[in-house]
Amino acid sequence: MYGEAQERHNEYLKHAMQLTGVKSEAAFYRGSKACSVDLVDGQCQLIPTLDGKGSWGKHQATEADMRYFPVGASDEEIQAAVLECLSLSK
C-alpha cells in the first residue's frame, strides 16, 4: 500500500504544481499550509499545524483548534471544516 500511496501523492503534487504555476516542490511546500486528518470515534478530526513543522512542543494544537466532520459528511461540510482548519495553520 505504501508504494500506491506514494504514487498517488506524486500525481497529486504534480497536478497541484501545474494548477498553481509553481516550478519546484520546495517552492510549493514553502507556500503550503498543512493539517493532519485522523479518524476518532467515527469522526474525521482535523488538526492544524501551528508552527509549519509538525506542531511539536509549545506549538501543539488544543481541542479548540481542532475541527471535526462525520465520515459521511457532504462535500460542502468537508470543505468548510478543512478551510477553517487551514485558516489556523501556519
N, C-alpha and C positions, 0 to 999 in steps of 0.2 A: 504494500500500500504506500510506503514512503516514496518509492520511485514514481508512482502515479500522481501522488500529491505534489511532488516536486515539479513534475511535468506540467500539471495544471497551473501551479504557481508561476512558472516561467512563461506560460502562454498569457496568463493574466497580466503579468508585468510588461510583457511585450506590447500587449493591446493598450494598457493604461499609459505607457510611454508614448505610443502613437497618438492617443487621444489628447494628451497634454502637451505634446510637442517637445518633451524632454529628451535630450540626446544621450544621457548616461544614467545607469542605475543609481550611482551616487547622488546625482542631482535630483533624481526622482525621490529617493528616500529622504534627502535633506528637506524637501518641501512637503513631506507627508506627515500626517498625524496618525496615531495608532490607538487602537483599543483591543483588548482581548475579549474573546467570547467563550463562555463556559456554560455547560448545562447544569443547572442547580434546581433540584426539586421540580422537574418538569417545566422549568422556565429557562430561557436564554438570559444569561447575565452578561452585561457589557461592562467592562472595567476600563476606564480611560488610563492612558499612560501619561502621568503627570510631570515627568521630567524628561521625556523624549528618549529615554534609555531603558525603560522597563519598570520604572517606578519602584526602586529599591529604597530602603531606609526611610528617611523622613518624608519621602515623596509618594508613599503608598496611598492608594485611593481609600476613602472611607465609604461606609454604606451610603451616605448621602450623595457621593459621586457616581455610584453605580446606577445603571439603568437596566430594566427588565422588560421582556416581552414573552408572551406564551409561545410555545413551539408552533402552534397553528395560527399564528398572527398573520394578518393581511400584509401585503407589501407596503402599504401606507404606514401601518403601525411599526413595522420593522424599520422603515426609512426614518420615521420620526425619532425612534429610540436611538438609532445609530448616529444620526446627525446631532442629537442632543449630547450624546456621549462624546462625540468627536469635538464638539464645541468646548468641552472641558479639557481635552487632550492637548499636549504640547508636542 
